[in-house]
């Protein structure tokens, strides 16, 4: 069976493999296609596409937007985006600028707590990355301030620590609209992780469908069989397609493998991507060679 992975991160956000290394790994895993969906950045897409050229693997250009909805962090995936659209690039630069401002403030907070850190030192430790809290956690671990990555979040960079600085975010509906403007397919990522009641989740899906949502991530590395069934039913009730992904981050998520998830239990059939591609053609017309 041909398989795909439609939710993958590189070192350009909070993964640990380069975009080229992801292409090589995807080939070794026997994937037919994978989507590079780094957080709020498209910085790794050119490298991944170049590395895949002429090889038996399709790189799907994507992104994962972090958004805020009623106090919750909601993620929206964009698949098959035109990442070189000038308007889209301009908006992505605004996201990056927002992260930089937040990161400078967080570094200052941590420095005041006695940690030897500056934004420049953080960038030097993780060159070419869009810095996320996962990078802070690894920095703190590697410099001996904590004994584990979870401890770093619990003590220093989690939402409820005194050093955390929230970043300005768009709404989920705005993220859907941004993706549509970039000729992409907006997907609600891993809905079960938001721990919303059924009615609240349905209200969110209804809102996003009105904005142009195309699909729901119904196959995911942490879902139980019952959760996957519920997400498939949610998509069907709302006339939405399904997507699926591992949410691979390299060593930042130990035990989680590209393509196969935890313990080899994940398998995303290629026909899921075929249906999404057909929807892309319906929305935007056939892609040019």
N, C-alpha and C positions, 0 to 999 in steps of 0.2 A: 504493500500500500504506500502510495506517495504521501508524504507528510510535510507540514509547514509549521512555523512558529511565528506568530504574529504579534509578539510582545517581547522585545529583547533590548538590553541596555549595554552600552560600551563604556569605556573609560572617559568618553566625552561628557558623560554625566556621572552617574554613581556606580557604573560597572567597573570591572577590573581588566577586561580584555580590550585591545584596540579594535577598531572596526575591521581591519584586515585580519586580525586573529579570529574574529567572529566568523568571517567568511570561510576561513580555513576549517574552523571547528564545525560549522554547518555542513560543509562538504563531508567531513569525516563522519558526522552523524547521519548522513544520508538524506538530509533535508532537500526538498525541491525548491523551497523559498523560505526566507525569513524577513521579518520587518524590524528594522532598526528604529527604535522608538525612545530615544533618549529624552530625559526630562527637560522640557522647555528649550530645547536646542536642536538644530539640524547640523551641528558642526562636524559630525562624523560621517554624514551621508556621502559626500563626494569620495572620500577614501574607500568606503565600503563598495560603492558602485564601481569604482575603478578596479578594485581588487577582484570583483566578481566578473568583470568583462571577459568574455570568451570562455568562461567556465560553466559547469553544469549546475548553476545555482542562481536563483533570482533574488536580488535584494530589493525589498519593497521600502521605498522611502517613507519614513514615518516620524512621529513625535508623540510625546505624552505630556499633555498640559496638566499642571497642578492648579486646581480651581477651588473656590470656596462656595459652599452652599449651606446656609443655615448653621454656620459654625463648624461644618464638617469639611474635611479635605477630600474632594472628589476629583478623580483623574479621568481625563478624556483623551483617548487615543485618536490620532489622525493617521490613516493609512493611505498610501499612494498619493502623497501630497506633491504639489509643485513647489519644492522648497526654494527655488530660485525666483519665485514671484517677488518683484520689488516691494509690494505692499506687505507681503508676508515676512520678508526679510527685515523690514523696518520694525514690524511688531515684535519679532524675535529679539532684535537688538534691545528693545524696551524691556523685555523680560530679563535679558542678561544684565542690563544696567540696574534693574531692581534687585537682582541677586547680589551684585557687587556692593551696592549700598548696604543691604542687609548684612553681608559677610563682613564688611569693615566694622560695622557696629558690634556684631557678635564677637569678632576677634578682640575688640577693645574691652568688651565685658569679661571675656576669659582672661585677658592680660591683667585686668584689675584683680582677678581672683588668684593671681600668682602663677599663671601658666605662661610659659615662654612661647608666645604665638603672636604673629602679626599676619595681616592679609597677604603680605608679600611672601612670608615664610610658607604660608599655606599654598600659595600658587607655585612656589618653587618645589614643594613636595609633590604636587599633583599638576604638572605642566599640561597645558592644552585641555584641561577638564573644566566643565562648568561646575563650580564647587557647590556641593550639597552637604547636608549634615552627615552623610556617610563619610565624607572626606574628613570632617572634623573628628569623627569617631576614630577613624583609622590613625589620624595624626596623634590624637591623645593616647591611643594604644601603643603606637610605635615609639612615643617619647616617654612612656612609663607612667603616665598620669592615671591610667586605668588598666585593669587586667583583662577586660573583654570589651567587645563592641557594645553589647547591651548595657554594660555599666556606664559607658560613655554617654549613651542616650539618657539613662536614668539620672546621672549626676550632673551632666553638663549641657547637652544639646537637645534634650526632649522638650516637648511643648510646655511642660509645667516647671521647667528649671528657671532659675533667676537670670540665666545668661541668654536664653533663647530670644530671638527677635523675629516676629512674623514678617513674612514678605507679602507685598501687595500682590493680590491675585485677581484674575478675572473670574467671572461666574462660569458655571458649566455651559450655560446657553451661549455666552460670548465665545467660549472655546469652540463650540460646535460651529458657530458662524465663521470664526477665523479659519477653521479647517475647510469649510465649504468654499470660502473665498480663495483658498489655495488648491481648489479642485481635488480635495481629499475626501475620504470616507470617515466621518466621525463615529467613534465607538465608545460606549460607556464601559470603562475598564472595571474589572473585578467587583461587581456590585455587592457581593456578600461581605466584603471586607469593611463596608461602611456601617454594618450592624444597624441598619434601619429596619423598622417594621415594614410589613408588606404594603400597607397603605401609603406610608411615606415614600417607599421606593417607587411604587406605582405613580405617585404624584410627580416625582423627579423624572421618571421615564416619560410621562405624558408631556411635561414641560419641555424636555429635550427633543422629543419627537416633533413637537410643534416648531422647534428651532431648526430641525433638519437632521436629527440623529438617524443614523443608518442601521446601527447594530449594537448588540450587547455582547460582552466577553463572557460567553456561556461555558467555555471550556478553559480551565485554569488549573495551575499546578497544585493549589491547596484545596480545591473543591472536593467535597465528598460526592458520592454518587447522587445523593439526594439533593445537594446544592446545585450540581450541574443540571439535574432534571428540572429543578425550580427555575433556573436561569433560562433554560431552553423554553420552558412554558411561558415565562415572562416575555421573552422575545416574540414567541408565536402570538400571544394575546394582543400584542401591540403592533403586529405586522412588521417586525424588525428582523434583520438577518442576525446570525450568530458569528462571533469571532472566537479565536482561541489563542492562548499564548502561555509560555512558561514564566514570563517575567524574569528571565535569566539576568543575573548581575555578576557572574563570575564568583570569585571567592568572597564577595561581600554577602552572598547568601549561600552559606555552606550546605552542600548536599543537594542543591537545586541545579539540575542539569539542563543545558540547552536541549530543546526538542522533546525530552522525556520527563522533565520535572523531577519530583522526588521519587526515589526508588523505582524509576523507570515506568511509572504508572501513567504518564501522559502521552497521548498520541493524537495529533490534530490532523484529520484527513485533508488532503489537498482540495477536495470538493468544497470545503468551507471557503477557501480562498477563491475558488472558481466562481462561486455565487457572489462574493463581494466584488470580484472583477466585473462580472456582468452588471452589477449595480452601478459600478463606476462608468461603464459604457453607456448605461441608460441615462445617467446624470450629465455626463460631459462629452459623450461621443468617443469613438475609437481613438486610442492613442496613436500618434505618429511613430513610425519606426525611426 
